[in-house]
Amino acid sequence: MNAGKSTSLLQSAHNYREQGMNVMLFTAAIDDRFGRGIVRSRIGLSAEATVFDGQTDFRKIIDAQSNAAKLACVLIDEAQFLSTDQVNQLALIVDELSLPVLCYGIRTDFQGELFSGSSRLLAIADKLFELKTVCSCGRKATMTVRLDNSGKAISAGDQVEIGGNERYESKCRRHHRELVNQARSAG
């Protein structure tokens, strides 16, 4: 969170398009904060995207798009919401079609547990690049804390709850642990 993932994705799309190349953007259907099928960065950049959910067959969609216009790259926002099977599909697209697929997402949920899509990406990705943000203490933030309506950290709940800065804060491991332990003690 707040590391510039969507900004980086949109910059990559721009770079390809500026060279006259076609790209296809995907974003998670579950995240419709900025409208359905919109990739939007916190600094205000945005672009239309095809939505995906747990039933999306990427190969089918990409094959259809490739027949209409040759694709140079596929970009996936909110990649943590991919299923393990979908990550495997995307890897086959890279291997069989020689089509770059760039995935942008977070590793862990607010409890520090891997998302299934992130787990599979960490296991089989050809390259990993970490975009960094900082905790309020100035250290590298690697964790995300979920906040309740009064701005206090919470330690339990569904793995997925869509929200932005009003709902989540990026923290270093130490401050994440302290805030989650405080929430457990209070709850």
N, C-alpha and C positions, 0 to 999 in steps of 0.2 A: 504494500500500500504506500502511496505517495512516493514511489521510486521513479515514476515516469514510464511505466510499461506501455500504457496506451499512447503516450506521446511518441515513444520510440517506434511502436508499431505504425502509427500514422506517418512518421517521418520515413520509415522504410517503404511504405506504400507510395508516398510522394516521390521518392527517389526512383523507384521502378517506373512510375507513370511519366515522370519527367523525361525518361529515356524512350518513351513511346511503348512501353511494355504493359501488358495487362496483368493485373493482380486480382485476387479474390480475397475479400476480408470476411471473417466469420466472428460472431460474438454470441455469447450465451443467451438463449431466450429468457432465462430466469432473471437476467439483469436488464430491466427495462426502465431504469431510473431516468434515462435521457431520451426515452422513446424506444420502441421495438426496432431492433436492427440498427442501432446507432452505436458506434465506437466513439466515445468522447473522453478527452483527457481533462484533467483538472485545470489545465491552463487554457482551455477553451477550444482546442482543435477538435474536429469531429469529421466523421465520414459514415456513409451508409455501409451496412454489412449484411450478409446473409446470417440468419439466426440458426443456431444449432441447439438441440436438446439431446437427451439420452438415446433417442431413436434415429438420429441423423446418420445417414449413410454418406460419408464424405466422398467415397470413391464414385458413387453414382452422380452426385452433384458436380464434382470436379470433372468427371468424364463428359458430362453434358455441357459444361461451360467450356471445356477445352475444345469440343467440337465446334462451338460457336465462335470462339476467339482463342488463339493460343495463349495459354497462361504462362507467365514467367515466374510467379511466386504465389503461394497461399499463406495468408497471415491469420492467425487465430488469437483472438483476445479472450481473456478469462479462461485460459486453458486448464485451470484447475478443475473446471466443471466437465471436462471430457471424461468419458469412461475409459477403462483400460482397453477395451476392444477398439474404441475410436482412436486412441493413440496408436495402437497396432495398425489400424487402417491407414493412418497418416504416414507411418513409417513405410508401409508398402507403397504408398504414393511416391515417396521420396525414392525408394529403391527401384520400383518398376517403371515409373514415368520420368525419373530424373528431374523431378519438380521440387524445388526448395519449399519446405513448409516451416514457417517460423511461428513458434508458439510463445505467447506471453501470458504469464499468470503468476500466482503466488504458490509457495510450497505448502504452507501449513494453515490450518484454521486457527481460531482464537484460543483453542486449547493446546496448540502446539502439535496437533496430529496432521499427518500428511493427507491431502486430498488424493483420491484414487488416480485422477488424471495426472497430478503432479508426481505421484510415486512412479507411475509407469514412464513418464517423460524423463525423470531422473535416472531411471534404469536403462533406457535405450536411446536417448538423444545422442546425436553425433557430436554436438557442441552445446555447452551450457554457458550462458553469460548472466552474471548476477548484476542487476541494477540495484544500487544502494540508496537507502534513505537513512535518516538519523533519528534516534530517540531524543526525547526532551533533555536528556543528560549530555548529549553530544556524541555518544557512542553509536556504532553501526546498529541499526534496528533490523532485527531478523525475525521478529515475532509481531503478532497483531493481538491487541486486547479489544474485546467487545465491551461496549458501554451500555448501561441502561439509560432510561429517559432522563435521569438526573446526572448523567455523566460519570457514574461510578462503574468500575470494572465488574464484570460478571464472570462466573466460572462454569456455568452450565447452560445448556440449551442445544437446539438443533445445530448441526454442523454448518448449515448454510442459512444465512440470513443476510439479505442484500442490504447494503448501506454504504455510506461514504464517511466523511470526517465526523459527522454527527454521531456515528455508530461505532467507529473503530479508530484506534490509535496505533501507530507503529511504535514498537518498544524494543529495546535491547533485551537479551535473554534475562538478565538480572531483574530489570524492572517489570518485565512480563511476569516472572515468577512471584515477585513481591506483591504485585497487584492481584494476581489470581489467588494467592494464598490469603490475602486480606479479604477477598470476596468470599472465599470458602469459609473463613472464620466468622464473617458477618452473617452468612447464609445458613 
